[in-house]
Each structure stands twice: as structure tokens, then as C-alpha cells.
Amino acid sequence: MSEQTLFIVKPDGVQRKLIGEIISRFEKKGFTILKLKMFTFTKELATEFYSVHKDKPFFGELLEYMTSGPVVVTVVEGNNAVATTRQMVGATKSFEAEPGSIRGDFGLGFTENIIHASDSTESFDKEVSVVFK
Ligand code: CMP
């Protein structure tokens, strides 16, 4: 079933020059790129984007990191997009992510984990409305 999802190359991914590599993986997988934008999160926008985590102990660290430099946000479309994208991204803790996934191949971090992807169609609807206002 064709669906849409969103991923964000986070500040560490941009700084490490992984934008092309990451977008290329999605294109080669067969996804269609629908939207693409580079910007830097303000504290307010990052707070809105990550509102589900606002009471978590790591929230301050997460905001600091997400506002530390430019990000690239992309909306893709394809079969089973949400679940397939999460699989391509890998586990949140990069050091535990499967080799072959983006985090598994390029990272060792936890907070700094290269890429974000929507975890459900509901999250996608909310996230796309925040970053493509
Ligand atoms: P992401 O998939 O974007 O969703 C929330 C982000 O918060 C996550 O990736 C990490 O960057 C960060 N994160 C989640 N859990 C923790 C944690 N326990 N400690 C620090 N950062 C975290």
C-alpha cells in the first residue's frame, strides 16, 4: 500500500556529509522524493516537533543537538513507507543498529543518531505539518 513518510538528516548527518548517501539509499530503494528542504531548527520549532518527548530527561540535550546546525527534511512516498523507512534507519541507539541500516553503517551515537524517521502515519501527519508549515 503506497504511503508517505518523512525523514530528517540530523545536524550530525549534515556535518558528516551524509545527505547524498542517505537520500540516494531512499531513491535506490524505489521511493519517490516528494518534498525536500534544508533549514535550521529554532528552539520553538524543535520543541513543537518533539513535543511527545517534552517530559523526558533527555529533552534538553535533544533540543540542544537538533538546533546545533542545519538539517535536511524529506518526504518520501512508496509501498509500506513508514515501516520500510524505520527498517532502513535502524535502531535508535546507533551502536545497536543492524549493519546495513543507516545508523548501523554510519554511527555509534545515541542522541546523535544521524537521522529521524516518523514512527507512524499519525506521527508523519503531525511532523509534516510542523516542518512544512
Ligand atoms: P529520534 O528517532 O529522532 O527520536 C527522538 C530522539 O531523541 C532520538 O532519535 C534520539 O536522538 C533522542 N533520544 C531518544 N532517547 C534518548 C535517550 N535516552 N537519551 C538521549 N537521547 C535520546
Backbone and ligand atoms as CSV (ligand in chain L), in Angstrom:
chain,resi,resn,atom,element,x,y,z
A,1,MET,N,N,0.845,-1.198,0.000
A,1,MET,CA,C,0.000,0.000,0.000
A,1,MET,C,C,0.884,1.254,0.000
A,2,SER,N,N,0.665,2.124,-0.963
A,2,SER,CA,C,1.507,3.306,-1.046
A,2,SER,C,C,1.188,4.264,0.094
A,3,GLU,N,N,2.229,4.749,0.732
A,3,GLU,CA,C,2.041,5.705,1.832
A,3,GLU,C,C,3.206,6.678,1.835
A,4,GLN,N,N,3.050,7.725,2.630
A,4,GLN,CA,C,4.119,8.722,2.724
A,4,GLN,C,C,4.740,8.688,4.111
A,5,THR,N,N,6.009,9.045,4.180
A,5,THR,CA,C,6.648,9.261,5.474
A,5,THR,C,C,7.695,10.359,5.340
A,6,LEU,N,N,8.273,10.690,6.472
A,6,LEU,CA,C,9.229,11.807,6.497
A,6,LEU,C,C,10.501,11.348,7.200
A,7,PHE,N,N,11.647,11.784,6.672
A,7,PHE,CA,C,12.879,11.588,7.439
A,7,PHE,C,C,13.658,12.886,7.477
A,8,ILE,N,N,14.484,12.995,8.509
A,8,ILE,CA,C,15.313,14.192,8.678
A,8,ILE,C,C,16.764,13.765,8.822
A,9,VAL,N,N,17.634,14.275,7.961
A,9,VAL,CA,C,19.065,14.103,8.174
A,9,VAL,C,C,19.423,15.134,9.242
A,10,LYS,N,N,19.795,14.642,10.424
A,10,LYS,CA,C,20.012,15.495,11.597
A,10,LYS,C,C,21.343,16.256,11.479
A,11,PRO,N,N,21.583,17.215,12.399
A,11,PRO,CA,C,22.792,18.048,12.262
A,11,PRO,C,C,24.095,17.253,12.127
A,12,ASP,N,N,24.231,16.128,12.836
A,12,ASP,CA,C,25.483,15.356,12.712
A,12,ASP,C,C,25.587,14.692,11.341
A,13,GLY,N,N,24.440,14.297,10.764
A,13,GLY,CA,C,24.435,13.695,9.423
A,13,GLY,C,C,24.843,14.712,8.365
A,14,VAL,N,N,24.346,15.956,8.518
A,14,VAL,CA,C,24.710,17.013,7.559
A,14,VAL,C,C,26.194,17.331,7.697
A,15,GLN,N,N,26.644,17.480,8.954
A,15,GLN,CA,C,28.043,17.827,9.191
A,15,GLN,C,C,28.984,16.746,8.667
A,16,ARG,N,N,28.556,15.515,8.726
A,16,ARG,CA,C,29.403,14.404,8.258
A,16,ARG,C,C,29.252,14.120,6.766
A,17,LYS,N,N,28.514,15.015,6.091
A,17,LYS,CA,C,28.367,14.962,4.626
A,17,LYS,C,C,27.687,13.671,4.162
A,18,LEU,N,N,26.637,13.292,4.911
A,18,LEU,CA,C,25.908,12.071,4.578
A,18,LEU,C,C,24.584,12.341,3.857
A,19,ILE,N,N,24.289,13.604,3.513
A,19,ILE,CA,C,22.994,13.922,2.880
A,19,ILE,C,C,22.808,13.098,1.604
A,20,GLY,N,N,23.788,13.159,0.721
A,20,GLY,CA,C,23.681,12.470,-0.576
A,20,GLY,C,C,23.556,10.971,-0.404
A,21,GLU,N,N,24.392,10.406,0.463
A,21,GLU,CA,C,24.370,8.962,0.719
A,21,GLU,C,C,22.980,8.513,1.202
A,22,ILE,N,N,22.423,9.289,2.118
A,22,ILE,CA,C,21.132,8.891,2.706
A,22,ILE,C,C,20.008,9.027,1.678
A,23,ILE,N,N,19.939,10.161,1.002
A,23,ILE,CA,C,18.862,10.343,0.012
A,23,ILE,C,C,19.003,9.310,-1.104
A,24,SER,N,N,20.238,9.029,-1.476
A,24,SER,CA,C,20.497,8.045,-2.521
A,24,SER,C,C,19.955,6.660,-2.139
A,25,ARG,N,N,20.114,6.286,-0.878
A,25,ARG,CA,C,19.583,4.983,-0.446
A,25,ARG,C,C,18.069,4.910,-0.638
A,26,PHE,N,N,17.387,6.024,-0.325
A,26,PHE,CA,C,15.923,6.025,-0.474
A,26,PHE,C,C,15.519,5.994,-1.947
A,27,GLU,N,N,16.245,6.718,-2.775
A,27,GLU,CA,C,15.931,6.680,-4.215
A,27,GLU,C,C,16.177,5.284,-4.781
A,28,LYS,N,N,17.319,4.696,-4.425
A,28,LYS,CA,C,17.653,3.368,-4.966
A,28,LYS,C,C,16.669,2.311,-4.484
A,29,LYS,N,N,16.134,2.500,-3.275
A,29,LYS,CA,C,15.156,1.554,-2.733
A,29,LYS,C,C,13.857,1.597,-3.538
A,30,GLY,N,N,13.610,2.746,-4.188
A,30,GLY,CA,C,12.408,2.858,-5.021
A,30,GLY,C,C,11.431,3.927,-4.567
A,31,PHE,N,N,11.786,4.630,-3.479
A,31,PHE,CA,C,10.895,5.697,-3.021
A,31,PHE,C,C,10.919,6.887,-3.976
A,32,THR,N,N,9.796,7.582,-4.027
A,32,THR,CA,C,9.733,8.852,-4.756
A,32,THR,C,C,9.914,9.977,-3.743
A,33,ILE,N,N,10.823,10.906,-4.064
A,33,ILE,CA,C,11.028,12.080,-3.201
A,33,ILE,C,C,9.939,13.090,-3.543
A,34,LEU,N,N,9.137,13.463,-2.557
A,34,LEU,CA,C,8.051,14.417,-2.806
A,34,LEU,C,C,8.404,15.834,-2.354
A,35,LYS,N,N,9.116,15.922,-1.238
A,35,LYS,CA,C,9.491,17.243,-0.704
A,35,LYS,C,C,10.875,17.149,-0.115
A,36,LEU,N,N,11.595,18.274,-0.185
A,36,LEU,CA,C,12.981,18.297,0.301
A,36,LEU,C,C,13.280,19.725,0.746
A,37,LYS,N,N,13.819,19.878,1.953
A,37,LYS,CA,C,14.099,21.237,2.435
A,37,LYS,C,C,15.252,21.217,3.432
A,38,MET,N,N,16.144,22.219,3.319
A,38,MET,CA,C,17.215,22.369,4.312
A,38,MET,C,C,16.890,23.586,5.165
A,39,PHE,N,N,17.008,23.439,6.473
A,39,PHE,CA,C,16.757,24.569,7.375
A,39,PHE,C,C,17.402,24.266,8.719
A,40,THR,N,N,17.440,25.275,9.587
A,40,THR,CA,C,17.948,25.062,10.952
A,40,THR,C,C,16.786,25.214,11.930
A,41,PHE,N,N,16.578,24.208,12.769
A,41,PHE,CA,C,15.509,24.264,13.758
A,41,PHE,C,C,15.739,25.415,14.737
A,42,THR,N,N,14.697,26.199,15.007
A,42,THR,CA,C,14.725,27.099,16.160
A,42,THR,C,C,14.345,26.232,17.366
A,43,LYS,N,N,14.586,26.762,18.555
A,43,LYS,CA,C,14.219,26.043,19.776
A,43,LYS,C,C,12.708,25.800,19.804
A,44,GLU,N,N,11.954,26.809,19.360
A,44,GLU,CA,C,10.486,26.710,19.389
A,44,GLU,C,C,10.011,25.594,18.451
A,45,LEU,N,N,10.551,25.582,17.240
A,45,LEU,CA,C,10.111,24.579,16.256
A,45,LEU,C,C,10.516,23.165,16.694
A,46,ALA,N,N,11.725,23.038,17.238
A,46,ALA,CA,C,12.182,21.715,17.703
A,46,ALA,C,C,11.317,21.234,18.875
A,47,THR,N,N,10.905,22.156,19.728
A,47,THR,CA,C,10.037,21.811,20.862
A,47,THR,C,C,8.695,21.299,20.357
A,48,GLU,N,N,8.180,21.961,19.327
A,48,GLU,CA,C,6.905,21.538,18.744
A,48,GLU,C,C,7.062,20.173,18.056
A,49,PHE,N,N,8.162,20.020,17.325
A,49,PHE,CA,C,8.390,18.778,16.582
A,49,PHE,C,C,8.500,17.578,17.533
A,50,TYR,N,N,9.236,17.768,18.640
A,50,TYR,CA,C,9.482,16.679,19.582
A,50,TYR,C,C,8.603,16.783,20.826
A,51,SER,N,N,7.404,17.335,20.691
A,51,SER,CA,C,6.546,17.561,21.863
A,51,SER,C,C,6.245,16.273,22.647
A,52,VAL,N,N,6.222,15.108,21.971
A,52,VAL,CA,C,5.950,13.858,22.702
A,52,VAL,C,C,7.052,13.535,23.719
A,53,HIS,N,N,8.238,14.129,23.526
A,53,HIS,CA,C,9.353,13.835,24.438
A,53,HIS,C,C,9.580,14.942,25.467
A,54,LYS,N,N,8.666,15.929,25.544
A,54,LYS,CA,C,8.990,17.127,26.330
A,54,LYS,C,C,9.204,16.868,27.823
A,55,ASP,N,N,8.655,15.777,28.344
A,55,ASP,CA,C,8.859,15.479,29.768
A,55,ASP,C,C,9.979,14.462,30.012
A,56,LYS,N,N,10.670,14.080,28.960
A,56,LYS,CA,C,11.735,13.072,29.113
A,56,LYS,C,C,13.016,13.746,29.635
A,57,PRO,N,N,13.812,12.991,30.396
A,57,PRO,CA,C,15.037,13.589,30.950
A,57,PRO,C,C,16.036,14.050,29.889
A,58,PHE,N,N,15.968,13.468,28.691
A,58,PHE,CA,C,16.943,13.824,27.646
A,58,PHE,C,C,16.463,14.973,26.760
A,59,PHE,N,N,15.320,15.585,27.097
A,59,PHE,CA,C,14.736,16.577,26.184
A,59,PHE,C,C,15.668,17.785,25.943
A,60,GLY,N,N,16.299,18.272,27.033
A,60,GLY,CA,C,17.205,19.437,26.898
A,60,GLY,C,C,18.344,19.138,25.949
A,61,GLU,N,N,18.930,17.963,26.127
A,61,GLU,CA,C,20.055,17.519,25.285
A,61,GLU,C,C,19.595,17.380,23.827
A,62,LEU,N,N,18.395,16.853,23.655
A,62,LEU,CA,C,17.847,16.654,22.309
A,62,LEU,C,C,17.650,18.002,21.602
A,63,LEU,N,N,17.106,18.990,22.329
A,63,LEU,CA,C,16.891,20.321,21.726
A,63,LEU,C,C,18.211,20.974,21.343
A,64,GLU,N,N,19.171,20.888,22.259
A,64,GLU,CA,C,20.497,21.464,22.026
A,64,GLU,C,C,21.092,20.905,20.721
A,65,TYR,N,N,20.997,19.595,20.595
A,65,TYR,CA,C,21.539,18.888,19.433
A,65,TYR,C,C,20.777,19.251,18.153
A,66,MET,N,N,19.460,19.213,18.186
A,66,MET,CA,C,18.670,19.426,16.971
A,66,MET,C,C,18.759,20.863,16.454
A,67,THR,N,N,19.118,21.813,17.347
A,67,THR,CA,C,19.234,23.215,16.915
A,67,THR,C,C,20.688,23.586,16.612
A,68,SER,N,N,21.601,22.613,16.656
A,68,SER,CA,C,23.033,22.919,16.564
A,68,SER,C,C,23.534,23.177,15.139
A,69,GLY,N,N,22.698,22.934,14.136
A,69,GLY,CA,C,23.128,23.149,12.753
A,69,GLY,C,C,22.008,22.779,11.808
A,70,PRO,N,N,22.220,22.992,10.502
A,70,PRO,CA,C,21.165,22.703,9.541
A,70,PRO,C,C,20.796,21.218,9.466
A,71,VAL,N,N,19.550,20.983,9.080
A,71,VAL,CA,C,19.041,19.626,8.844
A,71,VAL,C,C,18.436,19.593,7.443
A,72,VAL,N,N,18.209,18.379,6.939
A,72,VAL,CA,C,17.516,18.226,5.654
A,72,VAL,C,C,16.296,17.340,5.889
A,73,VAL,N,N,15.121,17.893,5.621
A,73,VAL,CA,C,13.896,17.117,5.815
A,73,VAL,C,C,13.349,16.703,4.451
A,74,THR,N,N,12.933,15.445,4.379
A,74,THR,CA,C,12.487,14.866,3.112
A,74,THR,C,C,11.188,14.090,3.317
A,75,VAL,N,N,10.234,14.297,2.431
A,75,VAL,CA,C,9.015,13.474,2.422
A,75,VAL,C,C,9.133,12.504,1.256
A,76,VAL,N,N,8.946,11.203,1.553
A,76,VAL,CA,C,9.032,10.182,0.505
A,76,VAL,C,C,7.721,9.419,0.420
A,77,GLU,N,N,7.522,8.810,-0.747
A,77,GLU,CA,C,6.309,8.019,-0.958
A,77,GLU,C,C,6.686,6.666,-1.551
A,78,GLY,N,N,6.007,5.614,-1.095
A,78,GLY,CA,C,6.245,4.278,-1.642
A,78,GLY,C,C,5.480,3.252,-0.828
A,79,ASN,N,N,5.568,1.987,-1.237
A,79,ASN,CA,C,4.874,0.911,-0.529
A,79,ASN,C,C,5.361,0.809,0.906
A,80,ASN,N,N,4.416,0.766,1.829
A,80,ASN,CA,C,4.759,0.493,3.235
A,80,ASN,C,C,5.830,1.449,3.765
A,81,ALA,N,N,5.715,2.726,3.377
A,81,ALA,CA,C,6.814,3.680,3.591
A,81,ALA,C,C,7.243,3.826,5.051
A,82,VAL,N,N,6.297,3.854,5.975
A,82,VAL,CA,C,6.668,4.117,7.376
A,82,VAL,C,C,7.551,2.992,7.912
A,83,ALA,N,N,7.082,1.761,7.800
A,83,ALA,CA,C,7.824,0.622,8.361
A,83,ALA,C,C,9.133,0.380,7.611
A,84,THR,N,N,9.099,0.506,6.290
A,84,THR,CA,C,10.310,0.259,5.493
A,84,THR,C,C,11.388,1.302,5.829
A,85,THR,N,N,10.960,2.545,5.983
A,85,THR,CA,C,11.915,3.604,6.318
A,85,THR,C,C,12.526,3.365,7.690
A,86,ARG,N,N,11.712,2.971,8.667
A,86,ARG,CA,C,12.244,2.688,10.011
A,86,ARG,C,C,13.284,1.562,9.955
A,87,GLN,N,N,13.005,0.579,9.103
A,87,GLN,CA,C,13.953,-0.533,8.939
A,87,GLN,C,C,15.265,-0.041,8.329
A,88,MET,N,N,15.149,0.837,7.329
A,88,MET,CA,C,16.356,1.371,6.686
A,88,MET,C,C,17.163,2.258,7.636
A,89,VAL,N,N,16.468,2.919,8.567
A,89,VAL,CA,C,17.127,3.822,9.524
A,89,VAL,C,C,17.847,3.034,10.614
A,90,GLY,N,N,17.211,1.975,11.147
A,90,GLY,CA,C,17.835,1.166,12.195
A,90,GLY,C,C,17.471,1.625,13.594
A,91,ALA,N,N,17.952,0.887,14.596
A,91,ALA,CA,C,17.593,1.136,15.994
A,91,ALA,C,C,18.064,2.514,16.469
A,92,THR,N,N,17.326,3.085,17.441
A,92,THR,CA,C,17.643,4.436,17.955
A,92,THR,C,C,19.087,4.528,18.432
A,93,LYS,N,N,19.525,3.502,19.193
A,93,LYS,CA,C,20.930,3.512,19.635
A,93,LYS,C,C,21.780,3.023,18.476
A,94,SER,N,N,22.513,3.934,17.854
A,94,SER,CA,C,23.251,3.574,16.625
A,94,SER,C,C,24.199,2.404,16.858
A,95,PHE,N,N,24.750,2.314,18.059
A,95,PHE,CA,C,25.722,1.243,18.330
A,95,PHE,C,C,25.056,-0.133,18.389
A,96,GLU,N,N,23.696,-0.134,18.449
A,96,GLU,CA,C,22.978,-1.416,18.429
A,96,GLU,C,C,22.309,-1.674,17.076
A,97,ALA,N,N,22.345,-0.672,16.192
A,97,ALA,CA,C,21.615,-0.786,14.916
A,97,ALA,C,C,22.277,-1.833,14.009
A,98,GLU,N,N,21.445,-2.551,13.291
A,98,GLU,CA,C,21.911,-3.603,12.381
A,98,GLU,C,C,22.823,-3.041,11.289
A,99,PRO,N,N,23.940,-3.708,11.009
A,99,PRO,CA,C,24.718,-3.339,9.831
A,99,PRO,C,C,23.807,-3.410,8.593
A,100,GLY,N,N,23.969,-2.472,7.693
A,100,GLY,CA,C,23.075,-2.404,6.527
A,100,GLY,C,C,22.040,-1.307,6.706
A,101,SER,N,N,21.737,-0.959,7.964
A,101,SER,CA,C,20.851,0.192,8.208
A,101,SER,C,C,21.711,1.454,8.219
A,102,ILE,N,N,21.071,2.606,8.105
A,102,ILE,CA,C,21.830,3.868,8.053
A,102,ILE,C,C,22.595,4.090,9.358
A,103,ARG,N,N,21.889,3.949,10.490
A,103,ARG,CA,C,22.601,4.135,11.770
A,103,ARG,C,C,23.635,3.031,11.974
A,104,GLY,N,N,23.305,1.820,11.564
A,104,GLY,CA,C,24.227,0.690,11.727
A,104,GLY,C,C,25.494,0.855,10.905
A,105,ASP,N,N,25.385,1.515,9.767
A,105,ASP,CA,C,26.555,1.670,8.894
A,105,ASP,C,C,27.377,2.923,9.208
A,106,PHE,N,N,26.721,3.964,9.777
A,106,PHE,CA,C,27.432,5.248,9.866
A,106,PHE,C,C,27.578,5.834,11.261
A,107,GLY,N,N,27.020,5.190,12.294
A,107,GLY,CA,C,27.075,5.852,13.587
A,107,GLY,C,C,27.316,4.945,14.764
A,108,LEU,N,N,27.651,5.615,15.874
A,108,LEU,CA,C,27.813,4.925,17.151
A,108,LEU,C,C,27.044,5.639,18.250
A,109,GLY,N,N,26.407,6.773,17.913
A,109,GLY,CA,C,25.786,7.623,18.929
A,109,GLY,C,C,24.407,7.177,19.351
A,110,PHE,N,N,23.885,7.899,20.362
A,110,PHE,CA,C,22.538,7.631,20.876
A,110,PHE,C,C,21.684,8.870,20.596
A,111,THR,N,N,21.954,9.963,21.322
A,111,THR,CA,C,21.243,11.205,20.989
A,111,THR,C,C,21.619,11.613,19.566
A,112,GLU,N,N,22.913,11.620,19.275
A,112,GLU,CA,C,23.382,11.970,17.929
A,112,GLU,C,C,23.324,10.718,17.062
A,113,ASN,N,N,22.181,10.524,16.416
A,113,ASN,CA,C,21.984,9.264,15.683
A,113,ASN,C,C,21.627,9.474,14.201
A,114,ILE,N,N,22.148,10.581,13.630
A,114,ILE,CA,C,22.200,10.824,12.173
A,114,ILE,C,C,20.870,11.150,11.500
A,115,ILE,N,N,19.819,10.418,11.838
A,115,ILE,CA,C,18.578,10.521,11.061
A,115,ILE,C,C,17.367,10.282,11.954
A,116,HIS,N,N,16.295,10.984,11.653
A,116,HIS,CA,C,14.995,10.746,12.301
A,116,HIS,C,C,14.028,10.259,11.230
A,117,ALA,N,N,13.124,9.327,11.612
A,117,ALA,CA,C,12.040,8.944,10.693
A,117,ALA,C,C,10.738,8.822,11.483
A,118,SER,N,N,9.630,9.221,10.880
A,118,SER,CA,C,8.321,9.133,11.545
A,118,SER,C,C,8.052,7.682,11.937
A,119,ASP,N,N,7.470,7.484,13.137
A,119,ASP,CA,C,7.229,6.109,13.590
A,119,ASP,C,C,5.817,5.594,13.303
A,120,SER,N,N,4.949,6.433,12.719
A,120,SER,CA,C,3.581,6.017,12.371
A,120,SER,C,C,3.008,7.039,11.389
A,121,THR,N,N,1.881,6.697,10.768
A,121,THR,CA,C,1.277,7.678,9.846
A,121,THR,C,C,0.744,8.885,10.624
A,122,GLU,N,N,0.329,8.646,11.881
A,122,GLU,CA,C,-0.142,9.762,12.724
A,122,GLU,C,C,1.023,10.715,13.015
A,123,SER,N,N,2.190,10.139,13.369
A,123,SER,CA,C,3.370,10.984,13.623
A,123,SER,C,C,3.758,11.727,12.344
A,124,PHE,N,N,3.694,11.030,11.213
A,124,PHE,CA,C,4.024,11.692,9.940
A,124,PHE,C,C,3.124,12.913,9.724
A,125,ASP,N,N,1.809,12.742,9.914
A,125,ASP,CA,C,0.873,13.863,9.691
A,125,ASP,C,C,1.239,15.062,10.558
A,126,LYS,N,N,1.569,14.764,11.819
A,126,LYS,CA,C,1.919,15.851,12.740
A,126,LYS,C,C,3.255,16.488,12.328
A,127,GLU,N,N,4.256,15.635,12.061
A,127,GLU,CA,C,5.603,16.140,11.789
A,127,GLU,C,C,5.656,16.941,10.495
A,128,VAL,N,N,4.960,16.472,9.475
A,128,VAL,CA,C,4.985,17.198,8.200
A,128,VAL,C,C,4.333,18.568,8.365
A,129,SER,N,N,3.294,18.642,9.202
A,129,SER,CA,C,2.626,19.930,9.389
A,129,SER,C,C,3.522,20.897,10.180
A,130,VAL,N,N,4.427,20.365,11.006
A,130,VAL,CA,C,5.327,21.238,11.764
A,130,VAL,C,C,6.462,21.760,10.866
A,131,VAL,N,N,7.075,20.875,10.087
A,131,VAL,CA,C,8.258,21.298,9.320
A,131,VAL,C,C,7.948,21.875,7.936
A,132,PHE,N,N,6.766,21.631,7.423
A,132,PHE,CA,C,6.349,22.273,6.155
A,132,PHE,C,C,5.118,23.135,6.400
A,133,LYS,N,N,5.233,24.048,7.353
A,133,LYS,CA,C,4.097,24.933,7.664
A,133,LYS,C,C,3.756,25.792,6.477
L,1,CMP,P1,P,14.589,10.094,17.137
L,1,CMP,O1,O,14.303,8.868,16.372
L,1,CMP,O2,O,14.689,11.371,16.386
L,1,CMP,O3,O,13.524,10.309,18.331
L,1,CMP,C1,C,13.806,11.035,19.494
L,1,CMP,C2,C,15.274,11.332,19.644
L,1,CMP,O4,O,15.680,11.610,20.981
L,1,CMP,C3,C,16.068,10.079,19.269
L,1,CMP,O5,O,16.004,9.880,17.892
L,1,CMP,C4,C,17.436,10.447,19.860
L,1,CMP,O6,O,18.097,11.423,19.067
L,1,CMP,C5,C,16.995,11.096,21.161
L,1,CMP,N1,N,16.902,10.138,22.273
L,1,CMP,C6,C,15.983,9.184,22.463
L,1,CMP,N2,N,16.164,8.541,23.630
L,1,CMP,C7,C,17.228,9.137,24.213
L,1,CMP,C8,C,17.906,8.934,25.439
L,1,CMP,N3,N,17.506,8.007,26.327
L,1,CMP,N4,N,18.965,9.703,25.726
L,1,CMP,C9,C,19.337,10.641,24.851
L,1,CMP,N5,N,18.736,10.904,23.649
L,1,CMP,C10,C,17.686,10.153,23.339
